[in-house]
Amino acid sequence: MLNQKEILSTIQMIDQQHLDIRTITMGISLLSCCDPDPKRACEKIYDKITRYAEKLVKTGEDIEREFGIPIVNKRISVTPMALVAGASETEDCVPFALALDRAAQTCGVNFIGGYSALVQKGMTEADEKLIRSIPEALARTELVCSSVNVGSTRAGINMDAVALMGRIVKDTAAATADRDGLGCAKLVVFCNAVEDNPFMAGAFHGEGEADCVINVGVSGPGVVKKALDRAFEAKGDYLTITDAAEVIKHTAYKVTRVGEIIGNEVAQRLNLPFGVADLSLAPTPAVGDSVGEIFQTMGLSSIGAPGTTAILAMLNDAVKKGGVFASSHVGGLSGAFIPVSEDSAIEAAARSGALTMEKLEAMTSVCSVGLDMIAIPGDTSAATISGMIADEMAIGMINSKTTAVRIIPVPGKGVGEKAVFGGLLGEAAIIRVPGGDSTGFVKLGGRIPAPIHSLKN
């Protein structure tokens, strides 16, 4: 039973500390839309999405007004499109992306995810067709997000796919050069991708999911920072790292409860099953809604200083513990995100040189996701990008966790210049990438074998 103090605390989180429902995401299976005729398949895709998601935005807005809790984004995720497009007799997958975009526009959602392929062990002909179409698809659409899973702890890392994705990232940046390579902000390369992630750009609706489901993403980095500020004010020098972990855990519990209540309410009104609540500390460019500021509260001059990885490990663990206690259906990624352009404090640290690419990579070994929303020089080679992807996939594979790469080689710009993506995607100074040449390694191809601890049966 919640007491009056806890209720007032939650109201304060919403009014003053940027607590919000970051997204309600409707996952829709499109397997029933498979058709040998690609035109007919695209019609089925449009019809099913617009039928199922017709009331998603209105329902979210109604609940916002009634509960007083902001729901920032209303989104859709769909079955990895390579599985659907593969049933059609076509060489061109772009019409499938256009159908998704048109459906998203009709429904009024912010993004639609699932222009995706799962190729951790090998690529089918359909997978490769879809992957090669990504640059054009993201250049010609506004709301479509794309992801490719190239590795897993069980399968190892598909280095042929890694090599291809380096080139695809470069081509996507070139295709959207007039917008600072914006297409790459909607393209994620994964290891151990999850099927119920409500956050973009990596969301897709997994094969093991129901026909249609509601997943919720809750975010509250500002809430966590304020809770820690109060704890330090109350205890001062007597506060320990153990105490800080407890504060974060209890705050994560409250935030997750809010998400579960809203998620269940949306699902009930739409007569759909509730999937998961994803408690991820996902920042925005707004001041006071930053993951990076938490590190300063914890005693660092800025994120990137020695001790950063240790604090991030504690933060990620405490968030998961608090979330699991609050809900039987915690899923998605549920941890701390470190997207450089989307967090004002992280972006400032990267711009000043306090946070480097090498440090960002080290941090991904203990947090959710990976190298996220990082602007790099436009002349970075495809082989270097593939090498960076391979390194990040290896961290995920060995540690049995989700890792990802969402980097933007900004056409025509170099280190120190600024890339502007707008909205929640923010802006970022372009940072240096590690030196050296990865070409020979990337050309080897093949598959990095799964680690020994993958053999758990």
Kinemage of the C-alpha trace (Angstrom):
@kinemage 1
@onewidth
@group {chain A} dominant
@subgroup {mainchain}
@vectorlist {calphas} color= white
{ca met a 1} P 0.000 0.000 0.000
{ca leu a 2} L 1.385 3.391 -0.978
{ca asn a 3} L 1.338 6.016 1.758
{ca gln a 4} L 0.717 9.741 1.319
{ca lys a 5} L 4.437 10.566 1.324
{ca glu a 6} L 5.135 8.170 -1.559
{ca ile a 7} L 2.208 9.531 -3.586
{ca leu a 8} L 3.416 13.115 -3.124
{ca ser a 9} L 6.947 11.993 -4.019
{ca thr a 10} L 5.707 10.508 -7.299
{ca ile a 11} L 3.801 13.718 -8.136
{ca gln a 12} L 7.004 15.679 -7.557
{ca met a 13} L 8.895 13.297 -9.861
{ca ile a 14} L 6.447 14.110 -12.665
{ca asp a 15} L 6.180 17.862 -12.063
{ca gln a 16} L 9.809 18.721 -11.365
{ca gln a 17} L 12.154 15.842 -12.205
{ca his a 18} L 11.271 14.807 -15.782
{ca leu a 19} L 9.659 11.471 -14.898
{ca asp a 20} L 7.716 10.357 -17.930
{ca ile a 21} L 6.573 7.361 -19.875
{ca arg a 22} L 9.167 7.632 -22.626
{ca thr a 23} L 7.215 5.395 -24.982
{ca ile a 24} L 4.240 3.128 -25.347
{ca thr a 25} L 5.137 0.769 -28.173
{ca met a 26} L 2.655 -1.509 -29.880
{ca gly a 27} L 4.304 -4.651 -31.188
{ca ile a 28} L 2.549 -6.146 -34.220
{ca ser a 29} L 3.281 -9.441 -35.947
{ca leu a 30} L 3.291 -9.122 -39.730
{ca leu a 31} L 3.824 -12.799 -40.494
{ca ser a 32} L 0.210 -13.030 -41.640
{ca cys a 33} L 1.033 -10.403 -44.296
{ca cys a 34} L 3.451 -12.618 -46.240
{ca asp a 35} L 2.515 -12.849 -49.895
{ca pro a 36} L 4.326 -13.877 -53.108
{ca asp a 37} L 3.111 -10.614 -54.658
{ca pro a 38} L 5.136 -7.766 -53.070
{ca lys a 39} L 2.489 -5.171 -53.878
{ca arg a 40} L -0.182 -7.239 -52.187
{ca ala a 41} L 2.125 -7.862 -49.200
{ca cys a 42} L 2.670 -4.121 -48.757
{ca glu a 43} L -1.097 -3.547 -48.869
{ca lys a 44} L -1.583 -6.192 -46.178
{ca ile a 45} L 1.142 -4.599 -44.036
{ca tyr a 46} L -0.435 -1.154 -44.275
{ca asp a 47} L -3.923 -2.482 -43.579
{ca lys a 48} L -2.915 -4.552 -40.538
{ca ile a 49} L -0.832 -1.831 -38.905
{ca thr a 50} L -3.448 0.872 -39.389
{ca arg a 51} L -6.206 -1.441 -38.157
{ca tyr a 52} L -4.385 -2.510 -34.988
{ca ala a 53} L -2.789 0.855 -34.139
{ca glu a 54} L -5.698 3.076 -35.168
{ca lys a 55} L -6.438 4.141 -31.565
{ca leu a 56} L -2.925 3.921 -30.072
{ca val a 57} L -2.122 7.635 -30.142
{ca lys a 58} L -5.568 8.749 -28.932
{ca thr a 59} L -5.489 6.216 -26.106
{ca gly a 60} L -2.085 7.458 -25.011
{ca glu a 61} L -3.253 11.075 -25.089
{ca asp a 62} L -6.397 10.223 -23.111
{ca ile a 63} L -4.359 8.491 -20.409
{ca glu a 64} L -1.904 11.413 -20.277
{ca arg a 65} L -4.781 13.762 -19.467
{ca glu a 66} L -6.471 11.456 -16.968
{ca phe a 67} L -3.368 10.356 -15.052
{ca gly a 68} L -1.319 13.522 -15.447
{ca ile a 69} L 1.735 11.562 -16.553
{ca pro a 70} L 3.466 12.603 -19.807
{ca ile a 71} L 3.680 9.896 -22.478
{ca val a 72} L 6.359 11.327 -24.727
{ca asn a 73} L 6.235 8.893 -27.651
{ca lys a 74} L 3.729 6.512 -29.182
{ca arg a 75} L 5.479 3.987 -31.404
{ca ile a 76} L 5.058 0.728 -33.310
{ca ser a 77} L 7.396 -2.226 -33.718
{ca val a 78} L 6.872 -4.981 -36.260
{ca thr a 79} L 8.207 -8.397 -37.218
{ca pro a 80} L 11.720 -8.189 -38.710
{ca met a 81} L 10.883 -7.194 -42.250
{ca ala a 82} L 13.362 -9.595 -43.861
{ca leu a 83} L 11.103 -12.447 -42.697
{ca val a 84} L 8.062 -10.878 -44.348
{ca ala a 85} L 9.684 -9.538 -47.512
{ca gly a 86} L 11.449 -12.867 -48.011
{ca ala a 87} L 8.135 -14.464 -48.968
{ca ser a 88} L 7.692 -12.083 -51.890
{ca glu a 89} L 9.143 -12.489 -55.350
{ca thr a 90} L 11.068 -9.231 -55.561
{ca glu a 91} L 14.565 -7.829 -55.706
{ca asp a 92} L 13.535 -4.506 -54.159
{ca cys a 93} L 12.692 -4.266 -50.451
{ca val a 94} L 12.291 -0.482 -50.334
{ca pro a 95} L 8.509 -0.597 -51.009
{ca phe a 96} L 8.151 -2.472 -47.705
{ca ala a 97} L 9.836 0.442 -45.900
{ca leu a 98} L 7.572 2.887 -47.694
{ca ala a 99} L 4.518 0.869 -46.600
{ca leu a 100} L 5.713 0.993 -42.988
{ca asp a 101} L 6.293 4.736 -43.196
{ca arg a 102} L 2.893 5.367 -44.727
{ca ala a 103} L 1.199 3.288 -42.020
{ca ala a 104} L 3.095 5.129 -39.275
{ca gln a 105} L 2.092 8.484 -40.754
{ca thr a 106} L -1.557 7.416 -40.885
{ca cys a 107} L -1.514 6.250 -37.262
{ca gly a 108} L 0.249 9.406 -36.082
{ca val a 109} L 3.075 7.626 -34.232
{ca asn a 110} L 6.588 9.002 -33.746
{ca phe a 111} L 8.566 6.042 -35.119
{ca ile a 112} L 8.055 2.544 -36.448
{ca gly a 113} L 10.775 -0.051 -35.904
{ca gly a 114} L 11.383 -3.413 -37.497
{ca tyr a 115} L 12.990 -2.804 -40.862
{ca ser a 116} L 15.325 -5.455 -39.572
{ca ala a 117} L 17.208 -8.673 -40.196
{ca leu a 118} L 18.527 -11.305 -37.788
{ca val a 119} L 21.775 -12.657 -39.263
{ca gln a 120} L 23.875 -13.712 -36.265
{ca lys a 121} L 24.640 -17.112 -37.787
{ca gly a 122} L 24.254 -16.447 -41.486
{ca met a 123} L 22.385 -14.438 -44.100
{ca thr a 124} L 19.580 -15.673 -46.303
{ca glu a 125} L 19.079 -14.113 -49.713
{ca ala a 126} L 16.152 -12.133 -48.271
{ca asp a 127} L 18.263 -10.880 -45.353
{ca glu a 128} L 20.962 -9.603 -47.667
{ca lys a 129} L 18.469 -7.908 -49.988
{ca leu a 130} L 16.913 -6.068 -47.070
{ca ile a 131} L 20.253 -5.044 -45.559
{ca arg a 132} L 21.502 -3.664 -48.874
{ca ser a 133} L 18.278 -1.654 -49.208
{ca ile a 134} L 18.687 0.099 -45.830
{ca pro a 135} L 20.445 3.261 -47.090
{ca glu a 136} L 17.747 4.004 -49.664
{ca ala a 137} L 14.953 2.958 -47.292
{ca leu a 138} L 16.081 5.317 -44.522
{ca ala a 139} L 16.710 8.149 -46.989
{ca arg a 140} L 13.206 7.884 -48.436
{ca thr a 141} L 11.267 7.505 -45.177
{ca glu a 142} L 10.751 9.757 -42.155
{ca leu a 143} L 9.630 7.416 -39.384
{ca val a 144} L 11.163 4.016 -40.203
{ca cys a 145} L 13.915 2.630 -37.955
{ca ser a 146} L 16.204 -0.245 -38.872
{ca ser a 147} L 18.267 -2.790 -36.974
{ca val a 148} L 20.449 -5.772 -37.807
{ca asn a 149} L 21.479 -8.413 -35.282
{ca val a 150} L 24.910 -9.733 -36.316
{ca gly a 151} L 25.938 -11.711 -33.239
{ca ser a 152} L 24.820 -13.600 -30.152
{ca thr a 153} L 26.307 -15.534 -27.283
{ca arg a 154} L 24.796 -18.730 -28.684
{ca ala a 155} L 25.829 -18.243 -32.322
{ca gly a 156} L 29.004 -16.148 -32.242
{ca ile a 157} L 29.573 -13.166 -34.534
{ca asn a 158} L 28.816 -13.195 -38.254
{ca met a 159} L 31.835 -11.299 -39.585
{ca asp a 160} L 30.492 -11.277 -43.156
{ca ala a 161} L 27.507 -9.334 -41.837
{ca val a 162} L 29.791 -7.088 -39.763
{ca ala a 163} L 31.824 -6.234 -42.884
{ca leu a 164} L 28.640 -5.509 -44.823
{ca met a 165} L 27.229 -3.295 -42.065
{ca gly a 166} L 30.326 -1.095 -42.084
{ca arg a 167} L 29.581 -0.308 -45.714
{ca ile a 168} L 25.857 0.084 -45.056
{ca val a 169} L 26.496 2.649 -42.308
{ca lys a 170} L 28.713 4.639 -44.687
{ca asp a 171} L 26.158 4.431 -47.505
{ca thr a 172} L 23.316 5.453 -45.174
{ca ala a 173} L 25.260 8.513 -44.046
{ca ala a 174} L 25.935 9.448 -47.674
{ca ala a 175} L 22.275 8.983 -48.610
{ca thr a 176} L 21.250 11.440 -45.861
{ca ala a 177} L 24.261 13.766 -46.128
{ca asp a 178} L 22.016 16.839 -46.338
{ca arg a 179} L 20.864 16.067 -42.760
{ca asp a 180} L 24.281 15.321 -41.215
{ca gly a 181} L 23.862 11.593 -41.870
{ca leu a 182} L 20.570 11.424 -39.976
{ca gly a 183} L 19.731 8.013 -41.448
{ca cys a 184} L 22.452 6.465 -39.260
{ca ala a 185} L 20.635 7.730 -36.157
{ca lys a 186} L 17.831 5.353 -37.120
{ca leu a 187} L 20.102 2.343 -37.734
{ca val a 188} L 21.377 0.006 -35.004
{ca val a 189} L 23.708 -2.996 -35.230
{ca phe a 190} L 23.082 -5.476 -32.400
{ca cys a 191} L 24.527 -8.440 -30.573
{ca asn a 192} L 21.981 -10.373 -28.484
{ca ala a 193} L 19.051 -8.206 -29.600
{ca val a 194} L 15.926 -8.626 -27.464
{ca glu a 195} L 12.477 -9.285 -28.922
{ca asp a 196} L 10.491 -6.906 -26.689
{ca asn a 197} L 12.549 -3.700 -26.717
{ca pro a 198} L 10.169 -0.700 -26.830
{ca phe a 199} L 12.924 1.859 -27.511
{ca met a 200} L 13.963 3.098 -30.936
{ca ala a 201} L 15.841 2.752 -33.110
{ca gly a 202} L 16.316 -0.908 -32.166
{ca ala a 203} L 12.763 -2.060 -31.522
{ca phe a 204} L 11.295 -4.989 -33.449
{ca his a 205} L 8.521 -7.449 -32.653
{ca gly a 206} L 10.058 -10.872 -32.088
{ca glu a 207} L 8.808 -14.118 -33.565
{ca gly a 208} L 8.083 -15.467 -30.093
{ca glu a 209} L 5.718 -12.619 -29.249
{ca ala a 210} L 1.909 -12.546 -29.406
{ca asp a 211} L 0.130 -11.241 -32.490
{ca cys a 212} L -0.104 -7.805 -30.896
{ca val a 213} L 1.161 -6.537 -27.541
{ca ile a 214} L 1.815 -3.315 -25.620
{ca asn a 215} L 5.295 -2.663 -24.228
{ca val a 216} L 6.189 0.399 -22.171
{ca gly a 217} L 9.491 2.235 -21.794
{ca val a 218} L 9.874 4.306 -18.628
{ca ser a 219} L 12.662 6.792 -18.096
{ca gly a 220} L 13.737 8.821 -15.094
{ca pro a 221} L 17.418 9.844 -14.973
{ca gly a 222} L 16.395 13.221 -13.556
{ca val a 223} L 14.441 11.471 -10.816
{ca val a 224} L 17.445 9.339 -9.880
{ca lys a 225} L 19.731 12.380 -9.767
{ca lys a 226} L 17.344 14.329 -7.519
{ca ala a 227} L 16.972 11.336 -5.183
{ca leu a 228} L 20.753 11.128 -4.881
{ca asp a 229} L 21.002 14.902 -4.337
{ca arg a 230} L 18.569 14.632 -1.428
{ca ala a 231} L 20.462 11.694 0.035
{ca phe a 232} L 23.767 13.585 -0.080
{ca glu a 233} L 22.153 16.647 1.495
{ca ala a 234} L 20.759 14.505 4.324
{ca lys a 235} L 23.845 12.386 5.048
{ca gly a 236} L 26.708 14.398 3.595
{ca asp a 237} L 30.076 12.716 4.109
{ca tyr a 238} L 28.373 9.782 5.828
{ca leu a 239} L 26.758 8.596 2.590
{ca thr a 240} L 28.501 5.540 1.103
{ca ile a 241} L 28.318 3.946 -2.317
{ca thr a 242} L 26.152 1.232 -0.722
{ca asp a 243} L 23.689 3.889 0.435
{ca ala a 244} L 23.655 5.397 -3.058
{ca ala a 245} L 22.847 2.005 -4.592
{ca glu a 246} L 19.910 1.644 -2.194
{ca val a 247} L 18.584 5.092 -3.113
{ca ile a 248} L 18.749 4.231 -6.830
{ca lys a 249} L 17.093 0.858 -6.271
{ca his a 250} L 14.158 2.355 -4.343
{ca thr a 251} L 13.742 5.119 -6.924
{ca ala a 252} L 13.766 2.575 -9.767
{ca tyr a 253} L 11.037 0.666 -7.949
{ca lys a 254} L 8.738 3.708 -7.879
{ca val a 255} L 9.422 4.589 -11.502
{ca thr a 256} L 8.749 1.026 -12.676
{ca arg a 257} L 5.460 0.872 -10.778
{ca val a 258} L 4.293 3.963 -12.645
{ca gly a 259} L 5.256 2.349 -15.946
{ca glu a 260} L 3.448 -0.888 -15.148
{ca ile a 261} L 0.262 0.940 -14.175
{ca ile a 262} L 0.252 2.970 -17.395
{ca gly a 263} L 1.176 -0.033 -19.542
{ca asn a 264} L -1.632 -2.134 -18.138
{ca glu a 265} L -4.088 0.717 -18.590
{ca val a 266} L -3.141 1.182 -22.261
{ca ala a 267} L -3.331 -2.565 -22.902
{ca gln a 268} L -6.705 -2.875 -21.184
{ca arg a 269} L -8.258 -0.012 -23.149
{ca leu a 270} L -7.000 -1.450 -26.419
{ca asn a 271} L -8.026 -4.990 -25.420
{ca leu a 272} L -4.471 -6.269 -25.852
{ca pro a 273} L -2.032 -8.174 -23.623
{ca phe a 274} L 0.532 -6.159 -21.686
{ca gly a 275} L 4.058 -7.218 -22.557
{ca val a 276} L 6.875 -5.653 -20.536
{ca ala a 277} L 7.909 -2.532 -18.684
{ca asp a 278} L 11.390 -1.497 -19.747
{ca leu a 279} L 12.982 0.686 -17.095
{ca ser a 280} L 15.882 2.252 -18.949
{ca leu a 281} L 17.522 5.477 -17.853
{ca ala a 282} L 17.163 6.996 -21.315
{ca pro a 283} L 18.121 10.679 -21.286
{ca thr a 284} L 16.976 13.571 -23.438
{ca pro a 285} L 18.862 16.754 -24.410
{ca ala a 286} L 16.793 18.693 -21.815
{ca val a 287} L 18.705 20.006 -18.804
{ca gly a 288} L 17.846 17.926 -15.736
{ca asp a 289} L 17.057 14.787 -17.741
{ca ser a 290} L 20.619 13.504 -17.986
{ca val a 291} L 22.339 10.248 -17.098
{ca gly a 292} L 25.693 12.040 -17.262
{ca glu a 293} L 24.746 14.391 -14.415
{ca ile a 294} L 24.339 11.395 -12.085
{ca phe a 295} L 28.084 10.785 -12.323
{ca gln a 296} L 28.787 14.322 -11.159
{ca thr a 297} L 26.444 13.855 -8.217
{ca met a 298} L 28.430 10.729 -7.375
{ca gly a 299} L 31.635 12.753 -7.069
{ca leu a 300} L 33.253 12.765 -10.520
{ca ser a 301} L 34.267 15.975 -12.275
{ca ser a 302} L 32.368 14.655 -15.275
{ca ile a 303} L 31.382 11.383 -16.881
{ca gly a 304} L 34.553 9.906 -18.392
{ca ala a 305} L 36.763 10.515 -15.355
{ca pro a 306} L 38.388 7.485 -13.641
{ca gly a 307} L 35.650 5.711 -11.705
{ca thr a 308} L 33.047 6.165 -14.444
{ca thr a 309} L 32.790 2.469 -15.324
{ca ala a 310} L 32.474 1.468 -11.659
{ca ile a 311} L 29.642 3.943 -11.051
{ca leu a 312} L 27.893 2.841 -14.236
{ca ala a 313} L 28.081 -0.809 -13.164
{ca met a 314} L 26.493 0.043 -9.818
{ca leu a 315} L 23.846 2.244 -11.461
{ca asn a 316} L 22.860 -0.372 -14.015
{ca asp a 317} L 22.618 -3.117 -11.394
{ca ala a 318} L 20.571 -1.019 -8.953
{ca val a 319} L 18.128 -0.025 -11.694
{ca lys a 320} L 17.566 -3.672 -12.634
{ca lys a 321} L 17.085 -4.772 -9.008
{ca gly a 322} L 14.566 -2.043 -8.286
{ca gly a 323} L 12.685 -2.696 -11.509
{ca val a 324} L 12.449 -6.462 -11.037
{ca phe a 325} L 11.058 -5.999 -7.525
{ca ala a 326} L 8.382 -3.637 -8.858
{ca ser a 327} L 7.067 -5.748 -11.726
{ca ser a 328} L 6.755 -9.355 -12.815
{ca his a 329} L 7.113 -8.229 -16.411
{ca val a 330} L 10.339 -6.248 -16.600
{ca gly a 331} L 11.912 -6.734 -20.016
{ca gly a 332} L 13.470 -4.987 -22.965
{ca leu a 333} L 16.874 -3.611 -22.003
{ca ser a 334} L 16.167 -2.133 -18.527
{ca gly a 335} L 19.381 -0.383 -17.589
{ca ala a 336} L 21.300 2.827 -18.222
{ca phe a 337} L 21.714 4.254 -21.733
{ca ile a 338} L 24.671 6.445 -22.704
{ca pro a 339} L 23.605 8.033 -26.028
{ca val a 340} L 26.088 10.852 -26.564
{ca ser a 341} L 24.013 13.285 -28.633
{ca glu a 342} L 20.849 12.728 -26.581
{ca asp a 343} L 22.355 13.639 -23.188
{ca ser a 344} L 23.602 17.195 -22.576
{ca ala a 345} L 26.164 16.208 -19.915
{ca ile a 346} L 27.544 13.264 -21.884
{ca glu a 347} L 27.773 15.380 -25.038
{ca ala a 348} L 29.611 18.115 -23.141
{ca ala a 349} L 32.103 15.584 -21.755
{ca ala a 350} L 32.723 14.179 -25.237
{ca arg a 351} L 33.128 17.665 -26.671
{ca ser a 352} L 35.685 18.617 -23.996
{ca gly a 353} L 37.696 15.425 -24.518
{ca ala a 354} L 36.919 14.054 -21.035
{ca leu a 355} L 34.943 11.199 -22.625
{ca thr a 356} L 36.679 9.355 -25.463
{ca met a 357} L 35.648 6.582 -27.794
{ca glu a 358} L 37.872 4.156 -25.873
{ca lys a 359} L 36.194 5.057 -22.572
{ca leu a 360} L 32.748 4.780 -24.109
{ca glu a 361} L 33.599 1.273 -25.289
{ca ala a 362} L 34.819 0.289 -21.814
{ca met a 363} L 31.567 1.579 -20.303
{ca thr a 364} L 29.480 -0.601 -22.608
{ca ser a 365} L 30.801 -3.715 -20.863
{ca val a 366} L 28.656 -2.893 -17.821
{ca cys a 367} L 25.643 -0.920 -19.118
{ca ser a 368} L 22.686 -1.389 -21.428
{ca val a 369} L 23.228 -1.120 -25.179
{ca gly a 370} L 26.580 0.218 -26.417
{ca leu a 371} L 28.217 2.837 -28.626
{ca asp a 372} L 25.156 5.000 -29.049
{ca met a 373} L 24.501 8.196 -31.029
{ca ile a 374} L 28.174 9.022 -31.498
{ca ala a 375} L 29.153 11.400 -34.292
{ca ile a 376} L 32.451 10.528 -35.978
{ca pro a 377} L 34.360 12.063 -38.903
{ca gly a 378} L 32.710 11.580 -42.281
{ca asp a 379} L 35.909 10.223 -43.829
{ca thr a 380} L 36.061 7.281 -41.398
{ca ser a 381} L 36.461 4.146 -43.525
{ca ala a 382} L 33.912 1.358 -43.726
{ca ala a 383} L 36.574 -1.070 -42.463
{ca thr a 384} L 37.153 1.045 -39.350
{ca ile a 385} L 33.415 1.147 -38.676
{ca ser a 386} L 33.220 -2.637 -39.138
{ca gly a 387} L 36.116 -3.037 -36.705
{ca met a 388} L 34.299 -0.897 -34.130
{ca ile a 389} L 31.153 -2.969 -34.631
{ca ala a 390} L 33.116 -6.212 -34.197
{ca asp a 391} L 34.674 -4.990 -30.935
{ca glu a 392} L 31.300 -4.014 -29.513
{ca met a 393} L 29.688 -7.275 -30.614
{ca ala a 394} L 32.485 -9.201 -28.869
{ca ile a 395} L 31.700 -7.436 -25.583
{ca gly a 396} L 28.075 -8.502 -25.892
{ca met a 397} L 28.849 -12.055 -26.959
{ca ile a 398} L 31.338 -12.780 -24.171
{ca asn a 399} L 29.288 -11.086 -21.439
{ca ser a 400} L 25.929 -12.570 -22.526
{ca lys a 401} L 24.381 -9.113 -22.784
{ca thr a 402} L 22.849 -6.868 -25.393
{ca thr a 403} L 25.299 -4.501 -27.046
{ca ala a 404} L 24.785 -2.250 -30.018
{ca val a 405} L 26.418 0.303 -32.292
{ca arg a 406} L 24.650 3.431 -33.516
{ca ile a 407} L 27.341 5.707 -34.891
{ca ile a 408} L 27.037 8.497 -37.427
{ca pro a 409} L 29.927 9.236 -39.818
{ca val a 410} L 28.913 12.821 -40.598
{ca pro a 411} L 29.551 13.557 -44.302
{ca gly a 412} L 31.904 16.457 -44.940
{ca lys a 413} L 32.697 17.119 -41.287
{ca gly a 414} L 35.654 16.371 -39.034
{ca val a 415} L 36.702 16.193 -35.379
{ca gly a 416} L 35.418 19.132 -33.319
{ca glu a 417} L 32.676 20.149 -35.728
{ca lys a 418} L 29.038 19.750 -34.708
{ca ala a 419} L 26.314 17.509 -36.103
{ca val a 420} L 22.697 18.470 -35.450
{ca phe a 421} L 19.972 15.809 -35.576
{ca gly a 422} L 17.112 17.630 -33.842
{ca gly a 423} L 14.430 16.690 -31.335
{ca leu a 424} L 15.185 13.859 -28.931
{ca leu a 425} L 18.184 12.909 -31.087
{ca gly a 426} L 19.939 16.123 -30.071
{ca glu a 427} L 23.324 17.273 -31.371
{ca ala a 428} L 26.930 16.201 -30.881
{ca ala a 429} L 30.483 17.288 -31.437
{ca ile a 430} L 32.317 14.901 -33.742
{ca ile a 431} L 34.918 12.913 -31.795
{ca arg a 432} L 38.105 11.120 -32.764
{ca val a 433} L 38.030 7.427 -33.660
{ca pro a 434} L 40.897 5.069 -32.729
{ca gly a 435} L 43.767 5.031 -35.227
{ca gly a 436} L 45.064 2.082 -37.224
{ca asp a 437} L 43.757 0.045 -40.131
{ca ser a 438} L 41.238 -2.814 -39.775
{ca thr a 439} L 40.948 -3.677 -43.466
{ca gly a 440} L 42.815 -6.999 -43.394
{ca phe a 441} L 40.903 -8.223 -40.357
{ca val a 442} L 37.504 -7.288 -41.769
{ca lys a 443} L 38.286 -9.001 -45.095
{ca leu a 444} L 38.775 -12.354 -43.337
{ca gly a 445} L 35.028 -12.854 -43.048
{ca gly a 446} L 33.610 -16.045 -41.591
{ca arg a 447} L 32.180 -16.377 -38.114
{ca ile a 448} L 33.780 -15.809 -34.717
{ca pro a 449} L 32.813 -18.951 -32.804
{ca ala a 450} L 30.478 -18.753 -29.818
{ca pro a 451} L 32.263 -18.744 -26.434
{ca ile a 452} L 32.553 -21.919 -24.374
{ca his a 453} L 30.043 -20.698 -21.798
{ca ser a 454} L 27.360 -20.642 -24.490
{ca leu a 455} L 27.104 -24.423 -24.073
{ca lys a 456} L 24.532 -24.498 -21.287
{ca asn a 457} L 22.221 -27.348 -22.290
